[in-house]
Amino acid sequence: MTDRRYLDRIVAAADTEGIDTVVEVGAGTGLLTERLAIGAKRLIAVEVDGVWAANLREKFADRDNVVVVKADALAATPEDVLSAGGGAAPYAVVGNLPYNVATAIVRRFLQARLKPRWMVVMLQAEVGQSIAAKPGDMSYLSVLMQLYAEARVLFYVPPRAFKPAPKVRSAVVRLDVGDGPAVEVDDREAFLALVRAGFAAPRKQLRNSLAVGLRVRGVEADAMLAEAGLDGSRRPADMSLLEWKGLYYGYRAVTAHRPANKEPGTGNEEHEAGGTR
């Protein structure tokens, strides 16, 4: 991104008070790094491209609080990154993320053993809206991300702020990570599998979408919904996290006597909007 106004707004949103380390994912040419370095106690600039990483090391050689780490944020754990950069928790994550791997990077940090306090990330506007959606516009991605963090879109960035300009808008999203998941369930992966199955046919009524995603008859989907006290004529997008929790335990109650290898259907994976920036 070349428009300095938006870079300054990202830095303003990344309040580093109480944070020992800031991890910048995808430091690139260092335009955002320059601004983050002013207020960060310790800034670890992560860059996967070897040439750019070398340039960054030269650029920030005189900054004692900046360490450049050549690493793939999808391969290295947060512990790896903090160790390589001499950082420590509590830490936060800031980044202008590539569209095609943005949700995978966010998910990796949110599901890590050592989670950040918060994340301020730029990604495709459509994806940012989905991450921060409220009941009525929810998706599997909404439930997945909001299970771990409170999310909100801070502002949008137009294509003209970049050179070359992408074809779509970007959004800057803040995710504040809680001490634990937003809803407690006995098996988080099974819960997410149930939610994923519930969004198998998101435009259909919840009853029908569950039947498709779980590969069960409608009468069995009705039994799960009745157990949870939910109206099957609603759409999956209308469901809150608490309601998905109730449905999960309704599913567990109805399927308690199934063979052990009978698992929820996979349905659709979370949507990652296409394109690269």
N, C-alpha and C positions, 0 to 999 in steps of 0.2 A: 504494500500500500504506500502511496506517495503523498496523499493529502495529510498534512501535519495536524490539521484540526481534529481529525478522527483518531490519530495516534495519541494526541493529548487527552482526548476523552476516554480512551482505553486506560491510560495511566491514571487518570483521576478516579476511574471506577475501581482500579486495583489498589485500594487502600492497604498499605503494607504495615500499618500499626499492629503490633503484637505478632508479627510474622518474622521468623528468623531467616527464612530462605524463600526466594521467588524462583520458580522454575519456568523459564520461557521456552515453550515448545515451538520449534520452527523459526529460529532467530533470523534466518535468511541473510539479508544485507545489513542488519543491525539498526535499522531506523527506530524500531520500537525498543530495542535493547538500550540504546542511548538514553532514552527517557526513563526507562525502568531503573537504570543504574543510578539515577540521581537519588532516589528515595529508598532503594533496597539495601538492607544490611549485607545480604549475600545474594547475588544473582547468578543462577546457573543457566547459561544460554545453550540450549540443546539444538543441534543442527545435524541432519543426517548426511548432507552433501559435504564431501571432504574438502573441496575447493573453498566453499563458503565458510566452512569451519576454520580453515587456515586463515582466511581473510579476517574473520572475526577475532581470532587470537591476536593477529597483528594490530587490528584496530583498537582493541581494548587492553593492550599489553601494559598500559600505565594505570589501569584501574584495578586496585587491589581487591575490590568487592565483586569483580566479574570473573567468572570462570566459564570457558567455552568447552562443552563436552560434545564430541562427535558421537552420536548415538541415534538409533531408531527408536522413537518413543513407543512404537508398537512391540518392540522386542525387549528393550530394557525395562526393568521394574523401577518403580519410584525409589526403592532402596538403592538400586544400582546407580541411578542418576545422582541422588544425594551424596552417595559415597564418592563417586567420581568427581563431583564438584565441590567437595568439602562442605556440604550443606547439612542442615539438620531440621527436624520437625520442631515447632509447627511450620509447615510450608504451604505455599499457594502456587497455583499454576496460571500462567497467562500465555496466550498464544493466538496467532493468526493461522488457523488450521487449514490444511488442504481439504477441499470439499470431499474428495473421495475417501478419506480416512478419518474425517472429523469425529463422527460418533464413536468409532472404534477407539480413538485416542481418549476421548472423554470417558468412555466406559472403562477403559483400562485403569485410569486413575481412580474412578469412583468405586471400583470393585477390588482395588488393591488392598493388601493388608495394612499398609501405611497410607492412609488417605490424606489428601490435602484439606486444609480448612475451607478453602473456596477455590473456584476456578472462574476466570474471566476469559472467554474464548470467542473468537470470531469464526463463524461458519456460514453456510448458505442460509439465507433468511427462512426458507421453507422448513429446514431442519431445526433452526432455532425456535421457530413458532411451535413446532411439534414437541420439542423438548419441554417447553414452558406452558403447554396447553392446559386448559381447565376442562372439567367435565362438560361435555357437549362437543368438544373437539379433540378428545384424547385419542391416542394411538398406542400401540405396543411400546413404541419408543418413549412416549410420555410416561407411561407406567414404569418402565425400566429405569429411566433417569431419575424420576421423582421418588422412586423407592429409596434412593441414596441421598438426594439433595433437593433443596428448594430452589427452583429455577425461575428466572424471569428474564425477558428480553429488555436490555437497557436502551438500545437504540439501533437504528438501521444505517447501513453504509451503502451509498449508491455505486453503481459500476464505475462512474467517472473518477472515483477516488483511487482507482488502480490503473497501473500501466503495465501491460495491456489490460484493457477493461474487460471483465467477464460479462457474460450475457445476463446474469441475474444479480439481485441484491444480496448483500451480506447482512448478518445480524450479529451484534455483540451480546452475548448471554452471560449472565452471572449465575453460578450454581454454588449455593452455600450448603456445605456438607454437614449433616447432623452427626450426633454421637453414635447413632444406630440407625437402622432402616426406619422409614416412615411408618411401616406396618410390620409387626412381628409375626412371622409364620414359622412353623417347625422345619420347613425345608424350602429355602429360598429358590433353589433351582427348579423344584417341582412347581412352586407358585408361579414363577415366570413362564414355565412351560404351559401352564393352564391359561395364563393371560394371553400368551402367544396363540394358543389354540382358539381362544375366544375372539381374536381378531382375524381369524382365517377368512371370514367373509364380512368385512367391516360395514358394508352397506346394507347387509341383511339385519333382521331382528336378532337380538342376542341369542334367543333360543335356536334359531337356524344356524347362526354362525358357530355356536358351540357344537351343534350336531355335526357340522362340516369339519371343524378343527379337531374334535375328539373322535371322529369317525364312529359316532353312536347314533342310535335311533332318537327321534324327536321326543319320545316318551321318557327316555333316560335323561335327556337334557332338561325336560320339564321337572323331573324329580330333583335334579341338582338345584335348579332355580327355586323350587318350592322349599327345599331344605334351607336355602340361604335367604328366603323371604324376598326374592327379587322378581320383578315383572319381566318375563321373557320377551315382551314386545318392544322393549327398549333397544336402542342401538349400543353396540360395544363402546362407542365413543362417549356415551353419556355416563359411563361408570366411573366412580371415584376409587381411589386405592383401597379405602375401607370396604367398599362393596366388592371389589375383586377378592379381598381377603375372605369375606363372607362366602363368596362363591367357591373359593378354593376349598374351604372346609365343607361346604355342601357337596362338592365333588368327592372329597375324601370320604364323607359319610356314605354316599351312594355307591361308591366303588370299593368299599372296604373289603369286600369278599372276592374281588377280582384276583386272577393270577398275578403274582408279583411282577411279571414282565410286561404287564399291560400299562403303558404310560400314556399321558396325554399326547394328542397329535401335535405335530410341529407347526402346522399352519404357516403363516408368513413371518420371516425374520423382520427385524426392524428396518424401516426404510432409510436408506442413505441416498440423498439426492445426488444425481450424477454430476459429472463435470469436474474439472480441476481448475485451480486458480494459479 
